[in-house]
Amino acid sequence: MIHVTCDLCGKQVTLGEDYRYVVKIEVYAAHDPGKLTEADLDEDNMEAVSQLLRSEDEPPDPDITAPAYKNFRYDLCPSCHKKFVRDPLGKDTVQKFDFSKN
């Protein structure tokens, strides 16, 4: 038998009796391509390609070549689902300090 618990509150969700919700989140680096100019089109890139081919023997820098991608999956009970849909980034639940005037 499969046991599912809410990843937010820890409540046991009974399959077939209770609703459960799945939240999937993908995080990746945004890529905004630069503008292509006339100078880019006029430039001869054969030397740059040649250097790139010669440098294939060197190990690549993992910070540059590794894509910044991560995915998450969470099971939520109905009440946590309502909370999540109302405030998906948790902005309202962040503790706000109310300092007294001494």
MIFI-510737 format. One record per residue: residue in one letter; x, y, z of N, C-alpha, C in turn. Coordinates in pm, whole numbers, plus 50000, padded with zeros to 5 digits. Example, Ala and Ser with C-alpha at 12.3 -4.5 7.8 and 13.67 -1.06 7.14 Angstrom:
<sites>
<site><type>A</type><n_u>51319</n_u><n_v>49431</n_v><n_w>50780</n_w><ca_u>51230</ca_u><ca_v>49550</ca_v><ca_w>50780</ca_w><c_u>51320</c_u><c_v>49670</c_v><c_w>50780</c_w></site>
<site><type>S</type><n_u>51285</n_u><n_v>49775</n_v><n_w>50708</n_w><ca_u>51367</ca_u><ca_v>49894</ca_v><ca_w>50714</ca_w><c_u>51290</c_u><c_v>50003</c_v><c_w>50787</c_w></site>
</sites>
This chain:
<sites>
<site><type>M</type><n_u>50084</n_u><n_v>49882</n_v><n_w>50000</n_w><ca_u>50000</ca_u><ca_v>50000</ca_v><ca_w>50000</ca_w><c_u>50089</c_u><c_v>50124</c_v><c_w>50000</c_w></site>
<site><type>I</type><n_u>50051</n_u><n_v>50223</n_v><n_w>49924</n_w><ca_u>50128</ca_u><ca_v>50346</ca_v><ca_w>49912</ca_w><c_u>50082</c_u><c_v>50443</c_v><c_w>50021</c_w></site>
<site><type>H</type><n_u>50180</n_u><n_v>50498</n_v><n_w>50093</n_w><ca_u>50151</ca_u><ca_v>50598</ca_v><ca_w>50196</ca_w><c_u>50200</c_u><c_v>50734</c_v><c_w>50148</c_w></site>
<site><type>V</type><n_u>50111</n_u><n_v>50833</n_v><n_w>50156</n_w><ca_u>50145</ca_u><ca_v>50968</ca_v><ca_w>50114</ca_w><c_u>50122</c_u><c_v>51061</c_v><c_w>50231</c_w></site>
<site><type>T</type><n_u>50220</n_u><n_v>51147</n_v><n_w>50257</n_w><ca_u>50204</ca_u><ca_v>51250</ca_v><ca_w>50358</ca_w><c_u>50222</c_u><c_v>51386</c_v><c_w>50293</c_w></site>
<site><type>C</type><n_u>50156</n_u><n_v>51484</n_v><n_w>50349</n_w><ca_u>50167</ca_u><ca_v>51620</ca_v><ca_w>50299</ca_w><c_u>50309</c_u><c_v>51669</c_v><c_w>50327</c_w></site>
<site><type>D</type><n_u>50375</n_u><n_v>51719</n_v><n_w>50224</n_w><ca_u>50512</ca_u><ca_v>51765</ca_v><ca_w>50241</ca_w><c_u>50521</c_u><c_v>51897</c_v><c_w>50317</c_w></site>
<site><type>L</type><n_u>50408</n_u><n_v>51963</n_v><n_w>50340</n_w><ca_u>50410</ca_u><ca_v>52089</ca_v><ca_w>50413</ca_w><c_u>50377</c_u><c_v>52070</c_v><c_w>50560</c_w></site>
<site><type>C</type><n_u>50268</n_u><n_v>52000</n_v><n_w>50591</n_w><ca_u>50226</ca_u><ca_v>51987</ca_v><ca_w>50731</ca_w><c_u>50251</c_u><c_v>51848</c_v><c_w>50788</c_w></site>
<site><type>G</type><n_u>50278</n_u><n_v>51749</n_v><n_w>50704</n_w><ca_u>50306</ca_u><ca_v>51614</ca_v><ca_w>50751</ca_w><c_u>50183</c_u><c_v>51528</c_v><c_w>50772</c_w></site>
<site><type>K</type><n_u>50064</n_u><n_v>51578</n_v><n_w>50741</n_w><ca_u>49940</ca_u><ca_v>51502</ca_v><ca_w>50758</ca_w><c_u>49938</c_u><c_v>51382</c_v><c_w>50664</c_w></site>
<site><type>Q</type><n_u>49891</n_u><n_v>51268</n_v><n_w>50713</n_w><ca_u>49876</ca_u><ca_v>51148</ca_v><ca_w>50631</ca_w><c_u>49758</c_u><c_v>51167</c_v><c_w>50537</c_w></site>
<site><type>V</type><n_u>49780</n_u><n_v>51142</n_v><n_w>50409</n_w><ca_u>49675</ca_u><ca_v>51153</ca_v><ca_w>50308</ca_w><c_u>49636</c_u><c_v>51012</c_v><c_w>50268</c_w></site>
<site><type>T</type><n_u>49508</n_u><n_v>50976</n_v><n_w>50289</n_w><ca_u>49459</ca_u><ca_v>50844</ca_v><ca_w>50255</ca_w><c_u>49420</c_u><c_v>50841</c_v><c_w>50108</c_w></site>
<site><type>L</type><n_u>49488</n_u><n_v>50758</n_v><n_w>50033</n_w><ca_u>49460</ca_u><ca_v>50749</ca_v><ca_w>49890</ca_w><c_u>49320</c_u><c_v>50694</c_v><c_w>49868</c_w></site>
<site><type>G</type><n_u>49247</n_u><n_v>50754</n_v><n_w>49778</n_w><ca_u>49111</ca_u><ca_v>50711</ca_v><ca_w>49747</ca_w><c_u>49006</c_u><c_v>50776</c_v><c_w>49834</c_w></site>
<site><type>E</type><n_u>49044</n_u><n_v>50829</n_v><n_w>49951</n_w><ca_u>48948</ca_u><ca_v>50894</ca_v><ca_w>50040</ca_w><c_u>48970</c_u><c_v>51045</c_v><c_w>50045</c_w></site>
<site><type>D</type><n_u>49095</n_u><n_v>51087</n_v><n_w>50053</n_w><ca_u>49128</ca_u><ca_v>51229</ca_v><ca_w>50061</ca_w><c_u>49180</c_u><c_v>51276</c_v><c_w>49926</c_w></site>
<site><type>Y</type><n_u>49156</n_u><n_v>51405</n_v><n_w>49900</n_w><ca_u>49219</ca_u><ca_v>51465</ca_v><ca_w>49783</ca_w><c_u>49365</c_u><c_v>51491</c_v><c_w>49817</c_w></site>
<site><type>R</type><n_u>49447</n_u><n_v>51482</n_v><n_w>49716</n_w><ca_u>49585</ca_u><ca_v>51524</ca_v><ca_w>49734</ca_w><c_u>49623</c_u><c_v>51600</c_v><c_w>49609</c_w></site>
<site><type>Y</type><n_u>49714</n_u><n_v>51692</n_v><n_w>49626</n_w><ca_u>49755</ca_u><ca_v>51778</ca_v><ca_w>49517</ca_w><c_u>49906</c_u><c_v>51765</c_v><c_w>49499</c_w></site>
<site><type>V</type><n_u>49948</n_u><n_v>51770</n_v><n_w>49375</n_w><ca_u>50090</ca_u><ca_v>51762</ca_v><ca_w>49342</ca_w><c_u>50134</c_u><c_v>51898</c_v><c_w>49291</c_w></site>
<site><type>V</type><n_u>50241</n_u><n_v>51950</n_v><n_w>49349</n_w><ca_u>50300</ca_u><ca_v>52076</ca_v><ca_w>49306</ca_w><c_u>50435</c_u><c_v>52043</c_v><c_w>49244</c_w></site>
<site><type>K</type><n_u>50454</n_u><n_v>52086</n_v><n_w>49120</n_w><ca_u>50582</ca_u><ca_v>52068</ca_v><ca_w>49051</ca_w><c_u>50639</c_u><c_v>52206</c_v><c_w>49023</c_w></site>
<site><type>I</type><n_u>50765</n_u><n_v>52224</n_v><n_w>49058</n_w><ca_u>50831</ca_u><ca_v>52352</ca_v><ca_w>49039</ca_w><c_u>50958</c_u><c_v>52329</c_v><c_w>48957</c_w></site>
<site><type>E</type><n_u>50977</n_u><n_v>52410</n_v><n_w>48855</n_w><ca_u>51098</ca_u><ca_v>52407</ca_v><ca_w>48774</ca_w><c_u>51171</c_u><c_v>52539</c_v><c_w>48793</c_w></site>
<site><type>V</type><n_u>51301</n_u><n_v>52530</n_v><n_w>48816</n_w><ca_u>51383</ca_u><ca_v>52649</ca_v><ca_w>48832</ca_w><c_u>51496</c_u><c_v>52640</c_v><c_w>48731</c_w></site>
<site><type>Y</type><n_u>51508</n_u><n_v>52743</n_v><n_w>48647</n_w><ca_u>51615</ca_u><ca_v>52742</ca_v><ca_w>48548</ca_w><c_u>51657</c_u><c_v>52885</c_v><c_w>48517</c_w></site>
<site><type>A</type><n_u>51778</n_u><n_v>52898</n_v><n_w>48468</n_w><ca_u>51832</ca_u><ca_v>53030</ca_v><ca_w>48435</ca_w><c_u>51762</c_u><c_v>53082</c_v><c_w>48310</c_w></site>
<site><type>A</type><n_u>51721</n_u><n_v>53205</n_v><n_w>48316</n_w><ca_u>51658</ca_u><ca_v>53269</ca_v><ca_w>48200</ca_w><c_u>51766</c_u><c_v>53310</c_v><c_w>48102</c_w></site>
<site><type>H</type><n_u>51738</n_u><n_v>53293</n_v><n_w>47976</n_w><ca_u>51833</ca_u><ca_v>53332</ca_v><ca_w>47872</ca_w><c_u>51768</c_u><c_v>53434</c_v><c_w>47783</c_w></site>
<site><type>D</type><n_u>51821</n_u><n_v>53553</n_v><n_w>47790</n_w><ca_u>51772</ca_u><ca_v>53660</ca_v><ca_w>47704</ca_w><c_u>51877</c_u><c_v>53684</c_v><c_w>47597</c_w></site>
<site><type>P</type><n_u>51851</n_u><n_v>53642</n_v><n_w>47474</n_w><ca_u>51953</ca_u><ca_v>53658</ca_v><ca_w>47369</ca_w><c_u>51980</c_u><c_v>53805</c_v><c_w>47340</c_w></site>
<site><type>G</type><n_u>52108</n_u><n_v>53832</n_v><n_w>47314</n_w><ca_u>52147</ca_u><ca_v>53969</ca_v><ca_w>47281</ca_w><c_u>52103</c_u><c_v>54005</c_v><c_w>47141</c_w></site>
<site><type>K</type><n_u>52113</n_u><n_v>54134</n_v><n_w>47109</n_w><ca_u>52074</ca_u><ca_v>54180</ca_v><ca_w>46977</ca_w><c_u>52186</c_u><c_v>54151</c_v><c_w>46877</c_w></site>
<site><type>L</type><n_u>52149</n_u><n_v>54113</n_v><n_w>46758</n_w><ca_u>52242</ca_u><ca_v>54088</ca_v><ca_w>46651</ca_w><c_u>52260</c_u><c_v>54218</c_v><c_w>46573</c_w></site>
<site><type>T</type><n_u>52385</n_u><n_v>54262</n_v><n_w>46560</n_w><ca_u>52413</ca_u><ca_v>54389</ca_v><ca_w>46492</ca_w><c_u>52479</c_u><c_v>54363</c_v><c_w>46358</c_w></site>
<site><type>E</type><n_u>52492</n_u><n_v>54469</n_v><n_w>46277</n_w><ca_u>52562</ca_u><ca_v>54460</ca_v><ca_w>46149</ca_w><c_u>52707</c_u><c_v>54420</c_v><c_w>46169</c_w></site>
<site><type>A</type><n_u>52769</n_u><n_v>54470</n_v><n_w>46275</n_w><ca_u>52909</ca_u><ca_v>54436</ca_v><ca_w>46304</ca_w><c_u>52923</c_u><c_v>54286</c_v><c_w>46329</c_w></site>
<site><type>D</type><n_u>52824</n_u><n_v>54224</n_v><n_w>46394</n_w><ca_u>52828</ca_u><ca_v>54080</ca_v><ca_w>46417</ca_w><c_u>52823</c_u><c_v>54004</c_v><c_w>46286</c_w></site>
<site><type>L</type><n_u>52745</n_u><n_v>54053</n_v><n_w>46193</n_w><ca_u>52731</ca_u><ca_v>53985</ca_v><ca_w>46064</ca_w><c_u>52856</c_u><c_v>54003</c_v><c_w>45978</c_w></site>
<site><type>D</type><n_u>52922</n_u><n_v>54118</n_v><n_w>45990</n_w><ca_u>53042</ca_u><ca_v>54145</ca_v><ca_w>45911</ca_w><c_u>53166</c_u><c_v>54075</c_v><c_w>45965</c_w></site>
<site><type>E</type><n_u>53165</n_u><n_v>54036</n_v><n_w>46091</n_w><ca_u>53282</ca_u><ca_v>53977</ca_v><ca_w>46157</ca_w><c_u>53309</c_u><c_v>53837</c_v><c_w>46104</c_w></site>
<site><type>D</type><n_u>53438</n_u><n_v>53806</n_v><n_w>46082</n_w><ca_u>53479</ca_u><ca_v>53673</ca_v><ca_w>46039</ca_w><c_u>53511</c_u><c_v>53591</c_v><c_w>46164</c_w></site>
<site><type>N</type><n_u>53433</n_u><n_v>53488</n_v><n_w>46191</n_w><ca_u>53446</ca_u><ca_v>53411</ca_v><ca_w>46315</ca_w><c_u>53524</c_u><c_v>53282</c_v><c_w>46298</c_w></site>
<site><type>M</type><n_u>53591</n_u><n_v>53264</n_v><n_w>46187</n_w><ca_u>53663</ca_u><ca_v>53138</ca_v><ca_w>46163</ca_w><c_u>53777</c_u><c_v>53118</c_v><c_w>46263</c_w></site>
<site><type>E</type><n_u>53846</n_u><n_v>53224</n_v><n_w>46302</n_w><ca_u>53955</ca_u><ca_v>53211</ca_v><ca_w>46400</ca_w><c_u>53898</c_u><c_v>53170</c_v><c_w>46536</c_w></site>
<site><type>A</type><n_u>53784</n_u><n_v>53226</n_v><n_w>46576</n_w><ca_u>53721</ca_u><ca_v>53191</ca_v><ca_w>46703</ca_w><c_u>53677</c_u><c_v>53045</c_v><c_w>46703</c_w></site>
<site><type>V</type><n_u>53626</n_u><n_v>52998</n_v><n_w>46590</n_w><ca_u>53584</ca_u><ca_v>52858</ca_v><ca_w>46578</ca_w><c_u>53706</c_u><c_v>52768</c_v><c_w>46587</c_w></site>
<site><type>S</type><n_u>53813</n_u><n_v>52806</n_v><n_w>46523</n_w><ca_u>53937</ca_u><ca_v>52728</ca_v><ca_w>46526</ca_w><c_u>53991</c_u><c_v>52717</c_v><c_w>46668</c_w></site>
<site><type>Q</type><n_u>53991</n_u><n_v>52827</n_v><n_w>46743</n_w><ca_u>54037</ca_u><ca_v>52823</ca_v><ca_w>46882</ca_w><c_u>53945</c_u><c_v>52735</c_v><c_w>46967</c_w></site>
<site><type>L</type><n_u>53818</n_u><n_v>52741</n_v><n_w>46942</n_w><ca_u>53723</ca_u><ca_v>52659</ca_v><ca_w>47017</ca_w><c_u>53749</c_u><c_v>52511</c_v><c_w>46993</c_w></site>
<site><type>L</type><n_u>53775</n_u><n_v>52475</n_v><n_w>46869</n_w><ca_u>53804</ca_u><ca_v>52335</ca_v><ca_w>46836</ca_w><c_u>53935</c_u><c_v>52288</c_v><c_w>46900</c_w></site>
<site><type>R</type><n_u>54035</n_u><n_v>52376</n_v><n_w>46906</n_w><ca_u>54162</ca_u><ca_v>52340</ca_v><ca_w>46969</ca_w><c_u>54148</c_u><c_v>52325</c_v><c_w>47119</c_w></site>
<site><type>S</type><n_u>54056</n_u><n_v>52398</n_v><n_w>47181</n_w><ca_u>54042</ca_u><ca_v>52396</ca_v><ca_w>47327</ca_w><c_u>53953</c_u><c_v>52281</c_v><c_w>47376</c_w></site>
<site><type>E</type><n_u>53907</n_u><n_v>52194</n_v><n_w>47287</n_w><ca_u>53821</ca_u><ca_v>52083</ca_v><ca_w>47330</ca_w><c_u>53895</c_u><c_v>51984</c_v><c_w>47419</c_w></site>
<site><type>D</type><n_u>54028</n_u><n_v>51985</n_v><n_w>47416</n_w><ca_u>54106</ca_u><ca_v>51894</ca_v><ca_w>47501</ca_w><c_u>54104</c_u><c_v>51937</c_v><c_w>47647</c_w></site>
<site><type>E</type><n_u>54074</n_u><n_v>52064</n_v><n_w>47673</n_w><ca_u>54071</ca_u><ca_v>52114</ca_v><ca_w>47810</ca_w><c_u>53936</c_u><c_v>52080</c_v><c_w>47873</c_w></site>
<site><type>P</type><n_u>53937</n_u><n_v>52044</n_v><n_w>48002</n_w><ca_u>53808</ca_u><ca_v>52016</ca_v><ca_w>48067</ca_w><c_u>53726</c_u><c_v>52143</c_v><c_w>48079</c_w></site>
<site><type>P</type><n_u>53597</n_u><n_v>52135</n_v><n_w>48053</n_w><ca_u>53512</ca_u><ca_v>52255</ca_v><ca_w>48058</ca_w><c_u>53491</c_u><c_v>52302</c_v><c_w>48202</c_w></site>
<site><type>D</type><n_u>53469</n_u><n_v>52431</n_v><n_w>48218</n_w><ca_u>53439</ca_u><ca_v>52489</ca_v><ca_w>48348</ca_w><c_u>53295</c_u><c_v>52450</c_v><c_w>48384</c_w></site>
<site><type>P</type><n_u>53275</n_u><n_v>52377</n_v><n_w>48494</n_w><ca_u>53138</ca_u><ca_v>52330</ca_v><ca_w>48526</ca_w><c_u>53040</c_u><c_v>52443</c_v><c_w>48555</c_w></site>
<site><type>D</type><n_u>53089</n_u><n_v>52558</n_v><n_w>48602</n_w><ca_u>52998</ca_u><ca_v>52670</ca_v><ca_w>48628</ca_w><c_u>52944</c_u><c_v>52730</c_v><c_w>48500</c_w></site>
<site><type>I</type><n_u>53019</n_u><n_v>52716</n_v><n_w>48392</n_w><ca_u>52976</ca_u><ca_v>52774</ca_v><ca_w>48264</ca_w><c_u>52893</c_u><c_v>52673</c_v><c_w>48185</c_w></site>
<site><type>T</type><n_u>52935</n_u><n_v>52547</n_v><n_w>48182</n_w><ca_u>52870</ca_u><ca_v>52450</ca_v><ca_w>48096</ca_w><c_u>52748</c_u><c_v>52383</c_v><c_w>48158</c_w></site>
<site><type>A</type><n_u>52743</n_u><n_v>52372</n_v><n_w>48290</n_w><ca_u>52631</ca_u><ca_v>52304</ca_v><ca_w>48355</ca_w><c_u>52507</c_u><c_v>52393</c_v><c_w>48353</c_w></site>
<site><type>P</type><n_u>52397</n_u><n_v>52342</n_v><n_w>48303</n_w><ca_u>52275</ca_u><ca_v>52424</ca_v><ca_w>48303</ca_w><c_u>52223</c_u><c_v>52442</c_v><c_w>48445</c_w></site>
<site><type>A</type><n_u>52177</n_u><n_v>52560</n_v><n_w>48474</n_w><ca_u>52120</ca_u><ca_v>52589</ca_v><ca_w>48605</ca_w><c_u>51974</c_u><c_v>52548</c_v><c_w>48603</c_w></site>
<site><type>Y</type><n_u>51949</n_u><n_v>52420</n_v><n_w>48627</n_w><ca_u>51813</ca_u><ca_v>52367</ca_v><ca_w>48622</ca_w><c_u>51789</c_u><c_v>52279</c_v><c_w>48744</c_w></site>
<site><type>K</type><n_u>51675</n_u><n_v>52296</n_v><n_w>48804</n_w><ca_u>51638</ca_u><ca_v>52213</ca_v><ca_w>48919</ca_w><c_u>51488</c_u><c_v>52198</c_v><c_w>48916</c_w></site>
<site><type>N</type><n_u>51439</n_u><n_v>52079</n_v><n_w>48951</n_w><ca_u>51295</ca_u><ca_v>52061</ca_v><ca_w>48960</ca_w><c_u>51261</c_u><c_v>51998</c_v><c_w>49095</c_w></site>
<site><type>F</type><n_u>51142</n_u><n_v>52031</n_v><n_w>49144</n_w><ca_u>51094</ca_u><ca_v>51986</ca_v><ca_w>49273</ca_w><c_u>50952</c_u><c_v>51931</c_v><c_w>49256</c_w></site>
<site><type>R</type><n_u>50915</n_u><n_v>51835</n_v><n_w>49342</n_w><ca_u>50780</ca_u><ca_v>51778</ca_v><ca_w>49340</ca_w><c_u>50734</c_u><c_v>51762</c_v><c_w>49484</c_w></site>
<site><type>Y</type><n_u>50615</n_u><n_v>51812</n_v><n_w>49514</n_w><ca_u>50560</ca_u><ca_v>51806</ca_v><ca_w>49650</ca_w><c_u>50417</c_u><c_v>51756</c_v><c_w>49646</c_w></site>
<site><type>D</type><n_u>50379</n_u><n_v>51676</n_v><n_w>49747</n_w><ca_u>50240</ca_u><ca_v>51634</ca_v><ca_w>49768</ca_w><c_u>50181</c_u><c_v>51723</c_v><c_w>49876</c_w></site>
<site><type>L</type><n_u>50061</n_u><n_v>51774</n_v><n_w>49851</n_w><ca_u>49995</ca_u><ca_v>51861</ca_v><ca_w>49949</ca_w><c_u>49857</c_u><c_v>51810</c_v><c_w>49982</c_w></site>
<site><type>C</type><n_u>49817</n_u><n_v>51827</n_v><n_w>50109</n_w><ca_u>49681</ca_u><ca_v>51796</ca_v><ca_w>50151</ca_w><c_u>49591</c_u><c_v>51912</c_v><c_w>50106</c_w></site>
<site><type>P</type><n_u>49460</n_u><n_v>51898</n_v><n_w>50114</n_w><ca_u>49370</ca_u><ca_v>52005</ca_v><ca_w>50067</ca_w><c_u>49391</c_u><c_v>52140</c_v><c_w>50136</c_w></site>
<site><type>S</type><n_u>49412</n_u><n_v>52141</n_v><n_w>50268</n_w><ca_u>49427</ca_u><ca_v>52271</ca_v><ca_w>50336</ca_w><c_u>49559</c_u><c_v>52337</c_v><c_w>50299</c_w></site>
<site><type>C</type><n_u>49667</n_u><n_v>52261</n_v><n_w>50286</n_w><ca_u>49795</ca_u><ca_v>52319</ca_v><ca_w>50245</ca_w><c_u>49790</c_u><c_v>52362</c_v><c_w>50099</c_w></site>
<site><type>H</type><n_u>49711</n_u><n_v>52291</n_v><n_w>50018</n_w><ca_u>49693</ca_u><ca_v>52331</ca_v><ca_w>49878</ca_w><c_u>49629</c_u><c_v>52469</c_v><c_w>49870</c_w></site>
<site><type>K</type><n_u>49527</n_u><n_v>52493</n_v><n_w>49954</n_w><ca_u>49461</ca_u><ca_v>52624</ca_v><ca_w>49955</ca_w><c_u>49560</c_u><c_v>52733</c_v><c_w>49994</c_w></site>
<site><type>K</type><n_u>49641</n_u><n_v>52706</n_v><n_w>50095</n_w><ca_u>49740</ca_u><ca_v>52804</ca_v><ca_w>50139</ca_w><c_u>49841</c_u><c_v>52831</c_v><c_w>50028</c_w></site>
<site><type>F</type><n_u>49885</n_u><n_v>52726</n_v><n_w>49962</n_w><ca_u>49984</ca_u><ca_v>52740</ca_v><ca_w>49856</ca_w><c_u>49930</c_u><c_v>52821</c_v><c_w>49738</c_w></site>
<site><type>V</type><n_u>49807</n_u><n_v>52792</n_v><n_w>49697</n_w><ca_u>49748</ca_u><ca_v>52862</ca_v><ca_w>49583</ca_w><c_u>49729</c_u><c_v>53011</c_v><c_w>49614</c_w></site>
<site><type>R</type><n_u>49694</n_u><n_v>53042</n_v><n_w>49739</n_w><ca_u>49676</ca_u><ca_v>53182</ca_v><ca_w>49778</ca_w><c_u>49809</c_u><c_v>53259</c_v><c_w>49781</c_w></site>
<site><type>D</type><n_u>49917</n_u><n_v>53190</n_v><n_w>49820</n_w><ca_u>50046</ca_u><ca_v>53257</ca_v><ca_w>49837</ca_w><c_u>50160</c_u><c_v>53163</c_v><c_w>49796</c_w></site>
<site><type>P</type><n_u>50178</n_u><n_v>53138</n_v><n_w>49667</n_w><ca_u>50275</ca_u><ca_v>53038</ca_v><ca_w>49623</ca_w><c_u>50420</c_u><c_v>53068</c_v><c_w>49660</c_w></site>
<site><type>L</type><n_u>50456</n_u><n_v>53194</n_v><n_w>49675</n_w><ca_u>50594</ca_u><ca_v>53227</ca_v><ca_w>49711</ca_w><c_u>50614</c_u><c_v>53246</c_v><c_w>49861</c_w></site>
<site><type>G</type><n_u>50507</n_u><n_v>53234</n_v><n_w>49937</n_w><ca_u>50517</ca_u><ca_v>53245</ca_v><ca_w>50082</ca_w><c_u>50544</c_u><c_v>53385</c_v><c_w>50132</c_w></site>
<site><type>K</type><n_u>50508</n_u><n_v>53485</n_v><n_w>50053</n_w><ca_u>50533</ca_u><ca_v>53624</ca_v><ca_w>50094</ca_w><c_u>50454</c_u><c_v>53663</c_v><c_w>50217</c_w></site>
<site><type>D</type><n_u>50330</n_u><n_v>53616</n_v><n_w>50226</n_w><ca_u>50246</ca_u><ca_v>53654</ca_v><ca_w>50340</ca_w><c_u>50286</c_u><c_v>53582</c_v><c_w>50468</c_w></site>
<site><type>T</type><n_u>50350</n_u><n_v>53467</n_v><n_w>50456</n_w><ca_u>50386</ca_u><ca_v>53390</ca_v><ca_w>50574</ca_w><c_u>50521</c_u><c_v>53427</c_v><c_w>50632</c_w></site>
<site><type>V</type><n_u>50595</n_u><n_v>53513</n_v><n_w>50560</n_w><ca_u>50724</ca_u><ca_v>53557</ca_v><ca_w>50613</ca_w><c_u>50698</c_u><c_v>53639</c_v><c_w>50738</c_w></site>
<site><type>Q</type><n_u>50775</n_u><n_v>53609</n_v><n_w>50840</n_w><ca_u>50755</ca_u><ca_v>53678</ca_v><ca_w>50966</ca_w><c_u>50787</c_u><c_v>53827</c_v><c_w>50950</c_w></site>
<site><type>K</type><n_u>50692</n_u><n_v>53909</n_v><n_w>50989</n_w><ca_u>50713</ca_u><ca_v>54053</ca_v><ca_w>50984</ca_w><c_u>50735</c_u><c_v>54103</c_v><c_w>51127</c_w></site>
<site><type>F</type><n_u>50841</n_u><n_v>54176</n_v><n_w>51143</n_w><ca_u>50876</ca_u><ca_v>54224</ca_v><ca_w>51276</ca_w><c_u>50799</c_u><c_v>54351</c_v><c_w>51307</c_w></site>
<site><type>D</type><n_u>50745</n_u><n_v>54357</n_v><n_w>51426</n_w><ca_u>50674</ca_u><ca_v>54475</ca_v><ca_w>51473</ca_w><c_u>50748</c_u><c_v>54522</c_v><c_w>51598</c_w></site>
<site><type>F</type><n_u>50840</n_u><n_v>54615</n_v><n_w>51580</n_w><ca_u>50922</ca_u><ca_v>54660</ca_v><ca_w>51690</ca_w><c_u>50843</c_u><c_v>54760</c_v><c_w>51774</c_w></site>
<site><type>S</type><n_u>50854</n_u><n_v>54744</n_v><n_w>51905</n_w><ca_u>50785</ca_u><ca_v>54837</ca_v><ca_w>51996</ca_w><c_u>50866</c_u><c_v>54966</c_v><c_w>52005</c_w></site>
<site><type>K</type><n_u>50797</n_u><n_v>55074</n_v><n_w>52036</n_w><ca_u>50865</ca_u><ca_v>55204</ca_v><ca_w>52050</ca_w><c_u>50905</c_u><c_v>55218</c_v><c_w>52196</c_w></site>
<site><type>N</type><n_u>51032</n_u><n_v>55201</n_v><n_w>52225</n_w><ca_u>51080</ca_u><ca_v>55209</ca_v><ca_w>52363</ca_w><c_u>51105</c_u><c_v>55351</c_v><c_w>52404</c_w></site>
</sites>
